[in-house]
């Protein structure tokens, strides 16, 4: 179980990576890159991941964090309010309103390193961040459907 703010975990990661003589590169590893996801879910799995990076000879570890911004949440809420929502999605809107309590908190961390043309990644997220991502996906899907309908009408 993860806390609702990953700031202390991030601080631990930064210190641990530096303690292994490695540097951090602030970047995000996207889905378009060949990737292997590290799946050990123990509380210190990220330490094992960093040690694997060191053993692979990686000179640095890629590190990304996502902080929930008020503007991002407001945009999602605005889009959800604009739509004629089915009942299941209307319930999600109620869930979205509690996310305001998490503005300014780190909800997602990603570590990564390159080895032989493949990116190896470790990711951790809070429950509220996963909920936010689901809402974002819902909004994106709704807009894609609306655009498809608009294109067919023309």
N, C-alpha and C positions, 0 to 999 in steps of 0.2 A: 504494500500500500504506500502510495506516494503522498506527500503533503500537498496542500493546494497552491504552494509557491515553491518552485524549484531553485530559488536563489541560493540557498545554502548548499544544495547539491552542486550547482554550478561552481561555487567558490571552492568546494572540495575537489572538483574535477580540474579546475585551473591549477591548484596547488599540486595535485598529484601528477599532472602532465609535466609541469615545470620541474618537479622533483625527479622525474625520469630523464631530465635533460632534453626534453622535447619542446618545440615551439607550438603555438596555436595559430591557425590560420582562420580568420573569421570568414566563413563562407557556408553556403547551403549546397548539399548534394541532391540534385533533382532526380526525378524518375527516368530521365532520358539517358542517364549514365548507367552502364552495366554495374550492378550493385549486388553485394551479398550482405544480408541483414543478420547481425549478431543476435541470436535469440535467447541467450541465457538470461533468465529473468530474476536471478537472485539479487539481493539488495546491493551487493558490491560487484555486480556483473560488469559495470562500466570500468572497474579497476582491471579486471581480466582483459577487457577489450584494449585498454591502453597498453597493458603489458604485451598483448599480441602485436600491437602496432610497433612497439619497441623491438620485439623479437624479429619482426619482418623488416627491420631496418628503416622504418619510416622516419624521416627527419622532422616531420610535423604531424599534428592531428588537426583536422578540420573541425571547427566547433561553430554551431549555430544555436541561437536561442530565439524563442518567440515570446514576446511580451504582449499581453492583450492590451490593445489601445482603445481608448474610448471612441475614437472615430471609426475604427473597424467594427466595433460592436454596434454603434449607432447606424452604420450603413446596413448591416445585416437586419437590424430591427426595422429600419425604414422599409426595406424591401419586403419583409414579412408582413408589415402593416398594410402595404399597398395592395397586396394580393387578396383575392377571394379564396381563402384557405379552406381545404378540407378539414374535418374535425381532428384528425390525427396530427396534422401540421399545426393546427391552432394550439394543441397541447404543447408542442415544441416551442411555440412563441412564449408561453408561460415559463417554460424552462429557461428560455433565453434571457428573461428579465432578471433572473438571479445572477447572471454572469456579470452584471455591473459590479458585484462585490469582488470580482477578480481583476478589474482593470488595474494595470500597472504591475501585475504579477507575471512571473515566468511560468508558462504552461507547457513548454516543449523544449527539449534539448536534443541536439543531434551531434554525435561525434563521428568522425570518419578518417580513414587513411587509404591511400592508394597502394596497391601491390599488384604487380604484373598485369597492369591494364584494367584492374577491377577495383572499384571502391568498396571498401568494407565499412559498414555503418552500424552504429548503436543509437537507438532512439528511446527516449523516455518522455511520457506525457502525463499530465494530470487528468483526472476524470472530467473536470470542467472544460479543459482544452479539447478533449475528444468530443464533448457535446457541442462546443463552439464549431469545430470542424464539420460535424454532422449538419449543423444549421447552415453553415456556409455552403456545403454541398447541396443542401435542399434549395437554397436561394439560387445557386448556380444552375441546378437542374430545372427549376421553375422558369428561369429566364431563357434557358436553352429551348424549352418547350414553347414559350411564348414567341421566340424568334422564329422557330420552325413553323408555327402556325401563321405568323405574319408573312413569312416567305411564301407559303402556300396560297395565301389570300391574294397575293400580287400576281 
